[in-house]
């Protein structure tokens, strides 16, 4: 019996114009990654500067309340968890 035809036809060989534009795409990709890295670095520096701002008592109380509420919800979920052992049957 003969093999069935492949699902996807074979890809055509790249043309000369496509192979010459690969260098351009590579340069554009590297420039994009460089700009993304620089943007993330500046964003990180800005976040660190904003983190140094002092919090007033109201902000601290709100953060404590949110932390306590999250802790309560996590503890409540943990009580419902059961140990599950999966084995080969």
Backbone as CSV, one residue per row, in Angstrom:
resi,resn,N_x,N_y,N_z,CA_x,CA_y,CA_z,C_x,C_y,C_z
1,UNK,0.828,-1.186,0.000,0.000,0.000,0.000,0.876,1.254,0.000
2,UNK,0.403,2.217,-0.663,1.128,3.490,-0.722,0.755,4.338,0.491
3,UNK,1.725,5.113,0.929,1.469,6.016,2.053,0.479,7.093,1.625
4,UNK,-0.377,7.531,2.560,-1.300,8.614,2.213,-0.528,9.913,2.006
5,UNK,-1.073,10.827,1.240,-0.367,12.100,1.024,-0.246,12.866,2.345
6,UNK,0.823,13.642,2.500,0.995,14.403,3.749,-0.131,15.419,3.918
7,UNK,-0.397,15.721,5.184,-1.478,16.655,5.498,-1.173,18.045,4.966
8,UNK,0.059,18.512,5.195,0.471,19.822,4.701,1.382,19.616,3.507
9,UNK,1.216,20.373,2.450,2.148,20.247,1.320,3.514,20.786,1.736
10,UNK,4.569,20.326,1.114,5.903,20.826,1.483,6.013,22.325,1.203
11,UNK,6.779,22.982,2.045,6.946,24.431,1.909,7.824,24.733,0.702
12,UNK,7.521,25.784,-0.021,8.375,26.149,-1.155,9.692,26.716,-0.634
13,UNK,10.755,26.596,-1.406,12.032,27.160,-0.960,11.934,28.680,-0.885
14,UNK,12.671,29.285,0.053,12.594,30.750,0.179,13.174,31.430,-1.058
15,UNK,12.554,32.504,-1.435,13.055,33.245,-2.591,14.218,34.130,-2.165
16,UNK,14.895,34.674,-3.136,16.065,35.514,-2.859,15.656,36.757,-2.088
17,UNK,14.514,37.341,-2.410,14.097,38.575,-1.740,13.751,38.305,-0.276
18,UNK,13.188,37.126,0.034,12.852,36.809,1.422,14.109,36.600,2.252
19,UNK,15.114,35.928,1.680,16.323,35.671,2.451,17.101,36.960,2.713
20,UNK,17.026,37.922,1.805,17.736,39.181,2.042,17.010,40.037,3.076
21,UNK,15.699,39.855,3.203,14.966,40.649,4.189,15.050,40.044,5.587
22,UNK,15.574,38.820,5.707,15.715,38.219,7.032,16.649,39.045,7.915
23,UNK,17.690,39.601,7.324,18.603,40.445,8.086,17.899,41.680,8.624
24,UNK,17.012,42.247,7.813,16.249,43.416,8.246,15.326,43.046,9.404
25,UNK,14.644,41.899,9.276,13.760,41.456,10.359,14.554,41.169,11.633
26,UNK,15.747,40.606,11.478,16.590,40.337,12.638,16.982,41.640,13.329
27,UNK,17.369,42.640,12.545,17.731,43.934,13.127,16.536,44.599,13.807
28,UNK,15.367,44.533,13.173,14.172,45.121,13.781,13.799,44.388,15.067
29,UNK,13.932,43.079,15.069,13.636,42.309,16.275,14.595,42.642,17.403
30,UNK,15.884,42.736,17.091,16.867,43.089,18.116,16.641,44.503,18.643
31,UNK,16.307,45.434,17.749,16.024,46.802,18.194,14.789,46.826,19.092
32,UNK,13.773,46.048,18.742,12.570,45.972,19.583,12.877,45.405,20.956
33,UNK,13.693,44.347,20.995,14.069,43.773,22.295,14.898,44.755,23.119
34,UNK,15.776,45.494,22.450,16.584,46.488,23.152,15.703,47.587,23.743
35,UNK,14.754,48.076,22.956,13.847,49.115,23.461,12.974,48.585,24.597
36,UNK,12.532,47.352,24.487,11.743,46.747,25.556,12.570,46.634,26.835
37,UNK,13.812,46.202,26.709,14.684,46.096,27.874,14.939,47.445,28.523
38,UNK,15.189,48.465,27.708,15.405,49.805,28.259,14.146,50.327,28.942
39,UNK,12.996,50.095,28.331,11.742,50.534,28.941,11.500,49.857,30.275
40,UNK,11.764,48.558,30.341,11.583,47.843,31.610,12.572,48.319,32.672
41,UNK,13.805,48.640,32.252,14.790,49.139,33.210,14.350,50.491,33.780
42,UNK,13.896,51.397,32.917,13.427,52.696,33.408,12.184,52.538,34.279
43,UNK,11.302,51.614,33.913,10.098,51.366,34.719,10.489,50.852,36.103
44,UNK,11.481,49.965,36.168,11.922,49.426,37.453,12.512,50.522,38.335
45,UNK,13.310,51.426,37.741,13.891,52.533,38.508,12.784,53.433,39.037
46,UNK,11.788,53.710,38.212,10.681,54.566,38.645,9.876,53.910,39.763
47,UNK,9.658,52.602,39.651,8.925,51.892,40.699,9.685,51.940,42.023
48,UNK,10.989,51.798,41.967,11.791,51.845,43.198,11.714,53.225,43.843
49,UNK,11.709,54.266,43.018,11.598,55.621,43.572,10.239,55.830,44.222
50,UNK,9.189,55.323,43.597,7.845,55.482,44.162,7.673,54.655,45.428
51,UNK,8.365,53.521,45.514,8.265,52.680,46.703,8.892,53.350,47.924
52,UNK,9.771,54.303,47.689,10.443,54.963,48.807,9.585,56.055,49.440
53,UNK,8.455,56.380,48.847,7.603,57.414,49.422,6.999,56.912,50.728
54,UNK,6.985,57.750,51.762,6.429,57.302,53.037,4.910,57.150,52.954
55,UNK,4.390,56.155,53.661,2.948,55.925,53.713,2.384,56.578,54.972
56,UNK,1.222,57.170,54.846,0.591,57.716,56.041,-0.137,56.586,56.779
57,UNK,-0.689,56.896,57.929,-1.316,55.867,58.767,-2.518,55.223,58.088
58,UNK,-3.265,56.015,57.340,-4.447,55.467,56.672,-4.057,54.424,55.622
59,UNK,-3.017,54.733,54.825,-2.552,53.771,53.826,-2.022,52.505,54.486
60,UNK,-1.283,52.668,55.576,-0.766,51.498,56.279,-1.895,50.647,56.839
61,UNK,-2.941,51.285,57.355,-4.078,50.537,57.895,-4.801,49.782,56.783
62,UNK,-4.953,50.408,55.621,-5.590,49.722,54.495,-4.774,48.518,54.038
63,UNK,-3.460,48.672,53.991,-2.610,47.553,53.602,-2.680,46.420,54.618
64,UNK,-2.696,46.756,55.908,-2.816,45.713,56.943,-4.146,44.993,56.832
65,UNK,-5.225,45.740,56.586,-6.549,45.128,56.458,-6.589,44.180,55.262
66,UNK,-6.038,44.610,54.140,-6.012,43.752,52.951,-5.166,42.512,53.200
67,UNK,-4.036,42.677,53.871,-3.179,41.532,54.184,-3.889,40.549,55.094
68,UNK,-4.563,41.062,56.128,-5.277,40.190,57.060,-6.438,39.473,56.375
69,UNK,-7.162,40.170,55.509,-8.280,39.544,54.799,-7.780,38.444,53.864
70,UNK,-6.693,38.697,53.177,-6.125,37.689,52.293,-5.636,36.484,53.088
71,UNK,-5.000,36.733,54.227,-4.564,35.627,55.086,-5.730,34.800,55.579
72,UNK,-6.826,35.463,55.942,-8.019,34.752,56.406,-8.584,33.860,55.305
73,UNK,-8.679,34.399,54.087,-9.217,33.613,52.978,-8.325,32.419,52.644
74,UNK,-7.030,32.616,52.694,-6.109,31.510,52.401,-6.224,30.432,53.465
75,UNK,-6.289,30.826,54.737,-6.416,29.826,55.804,-7.723,29.060,55.676
76,UNK,-8.794,29.749,55.306,-10.087,29.088,55.147,-10.041,28.066,54.009
77,UNK,-9.360,28.415,52.932,-9.217,27.479,51.813,-8.349,26.283,52.205
78,UNK,-7.313,26.541,52.976,-6.396,25.465,53.347,-7.083,24.432,54.226
79,UNK,-8.069,24.836,55.008,-8.778,23.888,55.859,-9.569,22.886,55.034
80,UNK,-10.030,23.300,53.859,-10.856,22.426,53.026,-10.038,21.455,52.177
81,UNK,-8.743,21.689,52.070,-7.921,20.840,51.213,-7.760,19.456,51.823
82,UNK,-7.706,18.471,50.991,-7.498,17.098,51.419,-6.252,16.559,50.716
83,UNK,-5.606,15.617,51.356,-4.442,14.978,50.761,-4.924,13.986,49.714
84,UNK,-4.401,14.118,48.527,-4.781,13.228,47.435,-3.539,12.476,46.997
85,UNK,-3.647,11.165,46.995,-2.528,10.334,46.556,-2.941,9.669,45.252
86,UNK,-2.196,9.943,44.223,-2.494,9.361,42.916,-1.497,8.245,42.658
87,UNK,-2.000,7.095,42.326,-1.128,5.960,42.037,-1.580,5.265,40.783
88,UNK,-0.782,4.300,40.364,-1.145,3.529,39.171,-2.192,2.501,39.550
89,UNK,-3.188,2.379,38.740,-4.237,1.375,38.985,-4.235,0.367,37.879
